[in-house]
Amino acid sequence: MRFNLYFTSLILMFSFHYTSAQTTLDSKAFHEKLNKEFKNKNTSPLKDKDRKDFKGLETFAIDSSYIISANFKRTPYEKPFLMSTTTDMKSMFVKYGEVSFVLKGEKVVLEVYQNQRLKMQNEFKDYLFIPFYDLTNGVSTYGGGRYLDTQIPKGNRMVLDFNQAYNPYCAYNEKYSCPIPPEINFIDLEINAGVKKFDKIY
C-alpha cells in the first residue's frame, strides 16, 4: 500500500509501501503500482505535458542482491529535528534507529527516521523512512538522492529492498517540497537498483 500526503499549495510528499516478504515479484508489483499512479492525473506528480506521453518510469533490472536483511538497532533517546527540504518548508522527524549491512563487500550504516506528524495517523503509525544518496546520483539516478519506505520491525532485523528505491516527487515537478537526505546517509557504492532519473524520454 502506498500513500501520498498533500499539504497546502506547496506539497510535502511522503509515501509508504511495505510488504512483509520482499521478493522479486514484490519489486515488480511496486514498479507497476508506481507507473499506474504516475499515469493517473489524480495521483501523478508529473506535469500535464509530461504525463501526456508517459509510458513508464525507467528502472534498473530487478536484482535480488539488492534485497538485504539488515541489522536493526533502535535509538530510543533521540530528539526530534527539522529535516531540510527542497523548499523553505520543513518537517519534524526523529531518528528512530540504524540499519547496518554489508553490500558488495562494503559495510553500510544508514539512519532510519520517523515522521512525527505521520505517526499520529493510524495508517502511518509503523511507517519508517530511509532517504539516501549513492554514487549513481546525478549519473543514472536523480541527483538529489532517493527514498526507501519500510515499517517498524518486530525484532533486530529489517528487510531493505533497494529495487524499490524511488525518486522524491520534486524530481518530476518543482511544486513539491521533498525531504533532503542527510549527508550521513551516503552510500559509497553504486546502488544500481530502483527508479532511475527522469529525463522526460520514454
N, C-alpha and C positions, 0 to 999 in steps of 0.2 A: 504494500500500500504506500502511496506517495502523496504528500500533501504540499500545497503552496499557500503561504500566508501573504496577504497584501495589506500594507499599512499606508493609509492616506494617498496623496498623489505621488509621493516617492515610495517605491515598493521595496521593502527589505525581504529578500527571498530566502526562505528556509524550506527544505524538503525532507521527506522521510521515506526511506524504503528499507524494509528489513524482511528477511526470510530466515527461518531457524536453521535451514540446511542450505548453505551457499554452494551451489553447483553450477556447472556449465550451463545447464538448462535454465537456472535462475538468472544467470547473466544475460542469456539470450532474451528471456522474457522481459528483463529490466530494460534492455535496449529497445525492444518493441513497444513497451509502455511509454518510454520517453518519446519515441517518434510519433506515437498516437497523440500524445499531449501537445507536441510541437506543431502538428498539423491542424489541431483544433483551435479555432480563433479565440475560444473562450478560455483556453488554458495555455496557449502558446506565449512564450516570451518574445518570439520573433516579431519584427516589424512587418506590417502588412505586405510590403513589397518583397520581403524575403520569404514570407510564408507562402506566397502565391505559387512559387515554383519549387517549394520544398519537397524533397523526395526522401530525406532521412539524414540523420546525423552520421558523420564519418567516425568510425570507431576502429580501434585495433582489433585484430582477430582475438577471440576469446582464448585465453591461455591459463590453464589450470595451475601453473606455477605461481600465479599471482593471487591464488586463493590461499590465504595464510591463517593458520591457527596461532595466534599471538598470545604471549603472556600479558595478562592484565593486572595492573596494580592500582588499587583505589587510593586516592589522595584526599581524604575527607576534611582536611582543615584549611583548604584553600579559600581565599577571599574573592568574592565576585569582582569582575573588572569590566570595563567598557572596551569591547573589541572594535578596532578601527574598521571602517568600511570604505567603499569606493566613493562615498559622498560624505557630507558632514554628519549624517545620521550615524548613531552608534547603538549597539545593543548589549545588554548585560549578560555576560557569560561567567561561568566558574569552571576552573579546571577540575574535571571530575576524576581523572585518573591518567595513567600512562599505559601504552601498549609497547611491547618490545618483541622483536623477532629478527631472524637472520634471513636476508634475501640476497641471492647472488653472491653469497659469501660475506656480505657486509651486515653488521649489526645496526638495526634501525630502532630508534625510540621516538614515539610520537605522543604528543599530548592530546587528550580527549576532552572535549568540552560539553557542558550542558547549558542550554539557553535558559535563563532564569524566568523569562516570561512564558516560554513554551511549556515548561514543566508544570505550570499551573493548569494546563488544559489536559483533560483525560487522555486524548489520543496521542499526546506528545510526552506523557509523564515518564516514559522509558527512553525517550529519544536522546541520542548522543551524536556529536558532530566532530568530524575529523577533517579540517581543512589542511592542505599540504602543498608543498612545492616539490618539484623534482627536476632532473636535468633535461626533460623534454620540453619544459615550459618555454614558450617563445619560439620553439622549433616545430615540433609536431603537435604540441598541445597549447592550450591557452596560456598566455604569458603571466597571468595573474594567479596561477595555481588552480587546483581543483579540489573537489569535496568528496568525502565518503560519509554516508549515513550508517548508523548502527544503533543498537539499543543496549541498555544496561545488562551485562551478563549475569548469569546466576552464580558463577564461580570466578576462578582466576584465569580463564581462557576466553578469548574473543576472536571470532572469525572475521577476517577482513578480506573482502573480495575487491581487488583493485580493478577488475573487469567492470565494476560498477562505479568507478570514479567518473564524476561528471563535472561539467563547467558551471560556474555561477551564472545566473541569468544576465548579469551585466556583460558577459562575453557576447551576447546577442543583441542587447538593447541598453543604451546608456541611461534610460529612465529608471533602471533598477539600482538599488543600493545593496551591495553584496559584502559580506564579511571578508576581510583580507587575512589570509593565513598568517599566523605569527611566524616570525623567522625561525623559531626553534623547531618548527615542523617542516624543515627542509630535509629531503631525502637525497643523499649524494649518489643517486643512481638514476638511470633512465627507467621510468615506470611505463613501459610500452603496453599499457592496458587501459581500457576505458574509452571515454569520449575524447576525440581529437579536437584541434582548434577549428573554429568556424570560419571558413573562407568565402562563404556565400557561393561556393561552387559545388554543384551536386553531380 
